[in-house]
Amino acid sequence: MSAGVMMLRGALGNRSLVIGLVLSLVFVGAALVSFAWVPQDVGAMDIPNRMQPPSGAHLLGTDHFGRDILSMIMVGARTSIAVAVVAVVIGMGLGVPLGLAAAARRGSLIDEVIMRGNDLVFAFPSLLIAIMITAVFGPSAVNAIIAIGIFNIPVFARLTRGAALSLWTRDYVLAARVAGKGAVRISAEHILPNVTNLLIVQGTIQFSLGILAEAALSYVGLGAQPPIPSWGRMLADSQTMISLAPHMAIFPGMAILLTVLGLNLMGDGLRDLFDPRIRRARQ
């Protein structure tokens, strides 16, 4: 039996992975569908029908401006996913090379500078970084991406360095060094492929954290600005209406909860799939 078939069977038998994948695909699918169709125009206000409970006309009800909540959640999924994906790409694209460089030059000035720089970034949460960026450039989805992406860089740098350090002592790496390969080539050909699984799992986790961070930034007015729908701003708008229209808070909150839950379950399932030792320990 081929390795691909065995991995597929293992994936289908992993409940966390399957449930997480289904939940994630539901919201990714909603975001993709929203490009072509939404039940109502998210910019259309219907004041006479504001704060209506779920009904046949509005499956999840309407907000304080009479806008369809289901449509706003679908379009808001695009914002959350786009911000989280680009932020993870920034963090991985810069953090992984830094981690590889630090591991290749362990104990050198380069290693020390990279790791102390990581410590400096970790000292500032993404929300504080976003406040500093928006104080200069103003609040927007782009600035939210930059803030979350900057916070992701040391996460991937530390993970890559830690995993790479153990690989530099392996026999095949020593053989590559004897053959005359340089640090950059060894990192690209031998180290990076062997840490890819860890990076995929961490990327899934950071993706879920990115959605939470985007919602938090939008909640305090530092994320996507009107008229772009955002789950975090939907929660912010509902806080003064929660006693009159609780559905305004429940449905965006459930969207955030289920998306983050799905991504975390998928990350947990991928970790089990890629590391048989964890799977055996849980059995």
N, C-alpha and C positions, 0 to 999 in steps of 0.2 A: 504494500500500500504506500502510495507516494506521500511525501511530507505535506503537500498542499491539501490532500484529501483528509489526512489526519487532523490538520489544523482546522479545516472546515467542520469536521465532526466535533472537535473540541469546542469550537465557537458555538455551534448549535446546541450543544449540551450545557453551555454556561448560561444559567438563568439571568444573572446580573447583566451579562453582555447583551443578551437578546432583549430583555426589558428595556435596558438603557438605549439600545439602538432604535427600538420602536418609538420610544418617547422622543428621542432626538429627531428621528425622521419625520415625526408628526409636525414638529415646529419648523423644521427646515422645509418640509413640503408646504406648510402654510405660507411661509415667507416666499417661496418660489411661485405659488399660485397667485399671491397678491400682486405680482407684476402684471398678470393678465386679467385677474378678476377679483373683486371684493364685493360683498353684499351691498354696501353703500359707499358713497364718496366720503372719504375721511375728512374732507374739508367742508362738507355740507352741514350747516347748522339748522336744527329744527327746534326752535325754542318752545313752541307749544307742546312738543313731545319730549321735553328734557326730563332726565332722571326716571325714565320709564323702566319698569322691571322687565325681565326676559319675557318675550312673547313671540308669536309667529312672525311678526314684522321685523323684530329685532331679537335674534336668538339669545343674545347676552345682555339685552337692554340698551339704554342710551345713557350718555353722560350729562353733565350740567349744561352743555350746549346743544343737546339733542343729537349728538353724533353717535353713530353705531359703534358699540364697544367691540364687537367681533371684528369689524373691519379695521379698527385701530390696533387691535392685538395682532392681526395678521400683518399689517404694514409695520407695526412696531417690532415684530420679529425680524424684519429685514435690518432694522437699525441695530438691534442688539447683536445679531449674528455677524453683521459686517464689522462692527466695532471690535467684537471679541476676536474674530478671525484675523483681522489686520494687526491687532495688538499682539496676538500670539506669533504671527509671522515676524513682526519686528523683534520681539523678544528672542525668538529662536534664531532668526537670521543674524543677530548681533551677539547673542549670548553663547551660542554653540562655538563659533570660531574663537571667542575669548576664552572659553573653557578649554578648548583643545590647545590653544597657545599656552595657557597657564600650566596645563599638565605636561606639555612637551618641554617647558622650561621650569620645571619644578625647582623651587628654592632660589630662583634667580630674581633679579630686580623686576623683570616682566611679570612673573608670577605674583610678586608682592604688590605691584601696582594694580594689577587686575583685581586681585582679591580684596584689597583695601578699597578700591573703587566700588566693588560690589557691596561691601559693608556700608559705604556711604549712602548708596542708593537705598539699601534696605532700611536705613534710618528714617527715610521719608515715605510714609504710606502713599499709595496711588492717589488718594483723595487730596492729600496735602500737595503732592506734585501738580495735580490738576488745578488747585487753587492758585499756585504760583504761576502756572502757565496761563491761566485765564486772566490773572491780574494784569498780564502783559498783552496778551493777544485777544482776550475776550472769550466767553464760553461758546463752544461749538462741539460737534461730534468729532471733528478732526483733532481738536485739542484733547478730547477724552481719549482718543486712540493713542495719541502721543504719550499721555500720562500713564495709561495702562501698559503700553508697550515698554516704556522706560522701566517700569516696575518689574516687568517680566524678564528683562535682560539678565539680572543677577541670578534669578531662579534657574534659568537654563545654563548659565555659566557655571554655577556651583555644581549642578547635577552632572554636567558634561565633564568637568574637571575631576570630580570624585570618581566617576565611572572610568575615565580614561587613565587615571593614575594606576589602577590595578591592572590595566591592560598593558601598560608599558613594561611590565616585568615578565610578560608572557614570552614563551620560547619563539613564537613566530615573529614577534616584534624584534626580539634580539637577533633573529636570523636576518630580518630585513635591514637592520642596522649594519650587520656584518657585510651584507651585500652592497652596502654603500648608499642606501636610500637615506634622504634627509628627513628632518623632523616633519616638514610640511607634507611630504609625500606619504610618510608613514601614517600621519594623522588622517589623511584623506583616504588612503587605501586600506588601512588595517584597523584604525581606532574608530573612526566615524561609523562604518558599517556595523560594528559590534555594540554601539551605544544607541543605535537607531530605535530599537524597541523601547528603551527607557524614555527616549525623547517623545515617541508617539504617545505613550501613556501620560507623561507629564504635560504634553501639549493638550490632551483631552481635558485634564484637570484644570489647566490654566484657561482653557476655553470657557469652562463653566464659571471660573472665578472672574473672567472678563465680562461675562454677561451680568453677574452680580455687581461688579464694579461699575459697569455702564449704567445699570439701573440706579445705583446709589448716586452717581454723579448727576444723572438726569433728575433724580429726586430733589437734589439741592440746587438745581438750576445750572449745572456746569456741563451738562451733556448736550445731546441734540436739542436744538431750539425749535419752537413753534414756527411753522405749522407741521414740522416732521413729528409723527407720533412716536412716543417712547414709553415703554412699560413703566419706567421709573417716574416719569412726569405724570402718567396716568394715576399712579399711587399718590403722588403729591397733590394732584387736583382733587382726589377723592377724600382726603383726610378731613376736610371741613364738612363733607356731605355724608359721612359714613353712617350717621344715625338716620338720615333720610333715604339714602340709596346705597345700602351696603354692597350691592353688586358691583358698584364702580371700583371698589377696592378688592373684592374677592376675586374677580376674574383676571385682572392683570397680575395680582399676587400669585394666583394658581399657575399662570403662564410661566412666571419666573421660577416658582417652586418646581414644577414638573420638568422644565427644561434643564435646570441645574441638577435635579435628581437624576434625570436620564443620562446626562453627560458624566456625572460621578459614577453611576452604575456601569456605564460603558467603560470608563477608565479603570474601574475595579476589575471588570471582566477581562479587559485587555491585559492587565497586569497578571492575572491568573493564567491567561492563555500563553503569554510569552515567558512566564517563569514557572515551570512545572513544580519546582520545590514548594512554592506557595500553595499550589493546587493540592499537592499531596499532604501538606501540613493541615489543610482545612478538611480533608476527607477523613 
